Structures are given as structure tokens and as C-alpha cells.
């Protein structure tokens, strides 16, 4: 590896992704490796883009949302537009995640209640069958 480029294998090892993942992002025009015959060389810019793609994925951003944000990088405004749009999208995703968490917390609470009831019923049945 040089400071400037990484091979597909080095990218896979560094970012814990598969070659198929990198080829997929390349096909979706999110990454633009240098092609030397069959060999792909990923630049520092590709590495930065991959980090953002993976972070966006973890936060629930769609590939299209991620593409839109990456496309705003080169607007020449010191990324002000990109940062503002990222913040706006992040607010929406955070609200969605918090709503999902609330629903999950409620479901967990209900399941625990049902399990307690079931445990109590089993204990009663166990007591009656042992006494008989």
C-alpha cells in the first residue's frame, strides 16, 4: 500500500468489507477506484467516501441519501451545504430511531409482563400437580 492508493484486498482488510461490497459501491458510482487492467486502486478520496458510506449505512441512511451527501462535497463552499444537509437528514433519522427504540422498549416491557404471568402460571400448575 502507498499513501495514495490501496488495493481491493487492503481496503477489505482495513474496513472489514468484502470485495463484492466494494464492487457494488463502485457499480453504484459511490466509489471511483483507478482501474489498471483488472486491478482496482482506491485513492484517499475513495477511502474517505467509504468511511462515510459505512457510517451512513450504520445510521440508517439509504444509498441514495448517502450519494446526495457525497455529491455535495465538491460545491466549493467548504462543505457548508453538505454539513447542513447531513444535519437535516441526521435529525430525521434520529427521530425515526428514537421512535423505533420507544416501540421496542414497549414491546420488551410487554413481553416481560407476559413472561412473568407465564412463570406464575407454571408455578401454580407445578404446585397443584405436586400436591395431587
C-alpha positions in Angstrom: 0.0 0.0 0.0 1.1 3.5 -0.7 -0.1 6.6 1.0 -2.0 7.4 -2.2 -3.7 4.1 -3.1 -4.9 0.8 -1.6 -5.7 -2.5 -3.4 -9.1 -4.1 -3.1 -7.6 -6.6 -0.6 -6.2 -3.8 1.5 -9.5 -2.0 1.5 -11.3 -5.1 2.6 -8.9 -5.7 5.5 -8.9 -2.1 6.6 -12.6 -1.5 6.5 -13.9 -5.0 7.2 -15.9 -5.2 3.9 -15.9 -7.8 1.1 -14.7 -7.3 -2.4 -18.3 -7.7 -3.5 -19.2 -4.8 -1.3 -16.6 -2.6 -2.9 -17.6 -3.6 -6.4 -21.2 -2.9 -5.5 -20.4 0.6 -4.3 -18.3 1.1 -7.4 -21.2 0.0 -9.6 -23.5 2.4 -7.8 -21.0 5.1 -8.6 -20.2 5.9 -5.0 -16.5 4.8 -5.3 -14.3 5.6 -8.2 -11.1 3.4 -8.0 -8.4 3.8 -10.5 -8.5 0.8 -12.9 -5.3 -0.8 -14.1 -6.5 -3.8 -16.2 -8.4 -6.0 -13.7 -6.7 -4.3 -10.7 -8.5 -1.6 -8.7 -6.6 1.0 -6.8 -8.5 3.1 -4.2 -7.4 6.6 -3.5 -7.5 8.5 -0.3 -10.7 10.1 -1.5 -12.3 6.7 -2.1 -11.3 5.7 1.5 -12.9 8.8 2.9 -16.1 8.2 0.8 -16.2 4.5 2.0 -16.0 5.6 5.6 -18.9 8.0 5.1 -20.9 5.3 3.2 -20.4 2.8 6.0 -21.2 5.4 8.7 -24.4 6.4 6.8 -25.4 2.7 6.5 -25.0 2.2 10.2 -27.2 5.3 10.9 -29.9 4.1 8.5 -29.2 6.4 5.6 -30.3 5.0 2.2 -27.6 4.7 -0.5 -29.4 7.5 -2.4 -29.3 9.8 0.6 -25.6 8.9 1.0 -25.0 9.7 -2.7 -26.7 13.0 -2.4 -24.5 14.0 0.6 -21.3 12.8 -1.1 -22.2 14.8 -4.2 -22.5 17.9 -2.2 -18.8 17.7 -1.1 -17.4 19.5 -4.2 -19.7 22.5 -4.1 -16.8 24.8 -3.2 -18.4 26.2 -0.1 -16.1 24.5 2.4 -18.8 21.8 2.8 -21.3 24.1 4.4 -24.1 22.8 2.2 -23.0 19.2 2.8 -22.9 19.7 6.5 -26.3 21.4 6.6 -27.9 18.7 4.6 -26.2 16.0 6.6 -27.5 17.6 9.8 -31.0 17.8 8.4 -31.0 14.2 7.4 -29.5 13.1 10.7 -32.3 14.8 12.6 -34.9 12.9 10.7 -33.0 9.6 11.2 -32.5 10.2 14.9 -36.2 10.9 15.3 -37.0 7.6 13.4 -34.5 5.7 15.5 -35.9 7.1 18.8 -39.4 6.2 17.7 -38.2 2.6 16.9 -36.5 2.4 20.3 -39.6 3.5 22.1 -41.6 0.9 20.3 -39.0 -1.7 21.1 -38.9 -0.7 24.8 -42.7 -1.0 24.9 -42.6 -4.5 23.3 -39.8 -5.6 25.7 -41.9 -4.4 28.7 -45.0 -6.2 27.4 -43.0 -9.4 26.8 -41.5 -9.3 30.3 -45.0 -8.9 31.8 -46.3 -11.9 29.8 -43.3 -14.0 30.8 -43.9 -13.1 34.5 -47.5 -14.1 34.1 -46.5 -17.4 32.4 -43.9 -18.2 35.0 -46.5 -17.6 37.8 -49.0 -19.9 35.9 -46.4 -22.6 35.6 -45.5 -22.3 39.3 -49.2 -22.7 40.1 -49.6 -25.7 37.9 -46.4 -27.2 39.3 -47.7 -26.8 42.9 -51.2 -28.3 42.1 -49.7 -31.3 40.2 -47.2 -32.0 43.0 -49.9 -31.8 45.7 -52.2 -34.2 44.0 
